[in-house]
Amino acid sequence: MINSEIAKKISRDEFGVEKLISKFRIGLALIYSLSVPVVSIMRGSQGFEYFPLRAYFFSNIFLLYSIFIFFYLRKKESVRASFKYICVITDMLIITASIWVGCTYVEIAPPVQLLSIWALFYFVLIIIGAFRYSVPCAFFSGVFAGVCYLTVVIIKGDTIDMPYFFIVEDRTIPLGFPLVNEAFRVLAMIVSGIVAGMACKRHLALFNNMIESQTSASDSVTKTVEQTKSMAKTIQKSTDEIFLSSKEIFTTANNQAASIQEIESTINENAKIAGEIADKTSSVAAIASKMENDVIHGFSVLENNVNQLENIKSKNDGVISGIVALGNKITKIRDIIKTINTITDQTKVIAFNAALEAASAGDRGKRFAVVASEVNRLADDIAALTRQIREQTEEIQGSSTSLIISSEESADKITEGNNLIRELEDIFREIRSGAEITANQAQTITVSTQRQQKSTEQINVAIADISKGLSNFIHSTKVATSSAEDLTQMINKLDALLSS
């Protein structure tokens, strides 16, 4: 174990000791804080005055401080080296302040009665420091406690050194308290610090001896383990080489077996595909023959369609000619209607003039007026009829125009269809020639695939023999690899046992 590890171990144990001291401190603080009210109650029960409130202040401060240090250390994992000195200074100062306050209520309780109790807390705190791994801190606690106590005694000497007396056989004997006696108590505190330091030194020496013994034993065990590990590594190296070689052979054999199986499956698949190709090519040949017959039949159907389209085209041309002649006749009818409208207008003018003449003739012209009126009415009827005839002729003319346009478009479509049928004839010719070629090639492929199937069957027999030999070889290699692996696991277990 190296020095840094020893220092870390001492530091961890010292931190644990500091936690233990914090528990002692809480116990001491509880005793101190409870002793003050207990003594005060006992005094009150005897008819004396109770302690004033200031007597409880520093005892409770010491208790709160002890509780704070206890919970502070629970949250920490380590503390600085100066932490123990801070604790010693704080502990002694709180006790010193409590003694100082105790010297301020002389009229209630003379401090000389409590000096031994107060000094006892100094001694307990000094002795607790013996658990620490610091000799200087133990010396410091004894010296610092003595200085603090001596300071209070000197400054508060007048309060402590009061005239006392006691009565023996009806005689009053005066008694003075010599302050010089407190020097022995201070000396005892310093000696307690020295003894605590010696205990710390002895404790630390025992701890170091234990660590050194443990280190030497650990070194001996380590050497033995290293030698055993060296032997195990040599065996493991040989075993690893055997294992790796077996594993490589096993892997290679497996790869070869897998490749052979893949080749076998590929050949079987090729044979299957070849059989399917033979079946398909036979079907293709039959389909090609049927296609050729269908193309020949399609040629005859196309020729009939061409003849029908020619007849439709000629009839459509005749219809267009008839519609054009009808349009010319409708134009002549429109001219006749215009002439009739002109005559009707003139007749209405003549009838109007006749009506005027009849009106000027008086009674003799009444009959002539009636005739003129009938002629005028007849002219209106003729005008209405001619109007209807004109409207009908215009509708007929519009329909004939639309019919001419549609017939012309039909003629264009018929011509386009005729051209497409001609192109279709060319395509059918190409299909016919392709069908003939396909039928010939299908027969050739069928013969080739039949030969390929026979060759594949022979290859399958050879591959099966090779696969059987590889299976036996893989089984042997697998047994050797398993044995090497078991030996490696045993060596690893031995290595783990030695490492632990």
Summary of the structure (lengths in Angstrom):
residues: 500
radius of gyration: 68.4
end to end distance: 16.0
largest distance: 200.7
contacts: 1417
relative contact order: 0.07
helix: 90%
strand: 2%
